[in-house]
Amino acid sequence: MFMLKTAGALAIIASFTVPTAAEAQRVHGRVVSLQGANGRGGVITTSVIRGGGTVSSARSVQTNRGHGATTVRSRSRSDGVFQGSRTTTMNNGASFGRDTMATANGNGSVSLTSTRTGPRGRSSTVSATVRATRN
């Protein structure tokens, strides 16, 4: 069960970045197993992919008793646009997270939109335009 969850998280994170030949891409990962008495313990898997203005990461925490969650994060910036997301999926299938986008407008203002989704599927969106002022 652990390997399936981890393989899924790594497949998700790998799909975020499609680098061109000119982009330098770095991949880092780690697996830590913590084991205690009476079968207690678990495994923590982390991976990070960086390249071309994008950073994607996944972290999976799985216990020996089948509890756990996987969190996937991604952020990118290009041409005055920032996009970021975080999604956590529990082993029972419930997921929650946030998606954010910020766009620099030509007039010195920034448009922001952030959507948060809860584990029961409810979501809320906040949008604003902020203009920077100099004193």
Stockholm file with secondary structure:
# STOCKHOLM 1.0

chainA/1-135         MFMLKTAGALAIIASFTVPTAAEAQRVHGRVVSLQGANGRGGVITTSVIRGGGTVSSARSVQTNRGHGATTVRSRSRSDGVFQGSRTTTMNNGASFGRDTMATANGNGSVSLTSTRTGPRGRSSTVSATVRATRN
#=GR chainA/1-135 SS CHHHHHHHHHHHHHHHCCCCTTSCEEEEEEEEEEECGGGCEEEEEEEEEEETTEEEEEEEEEETTSCEEEEEEEEEEETTEEEEEEEEEETTSCEEEEEEEEEECTTSEEEEEEEEECTTSCEEEEEEEEECCCC
#=GC SS_cons         CHHHHHHHHHHHHHHHCCCCTTSCEEEEEEEEEEECGGGCEEEEEEEEEEETTEEEEEEEEEETTSCEEEEEEEEEEETTEEEEEEEEEETTSCEEEEEEEEEECTTSEEEEEEEEECTTSCEEEEEEEEECCCC
//
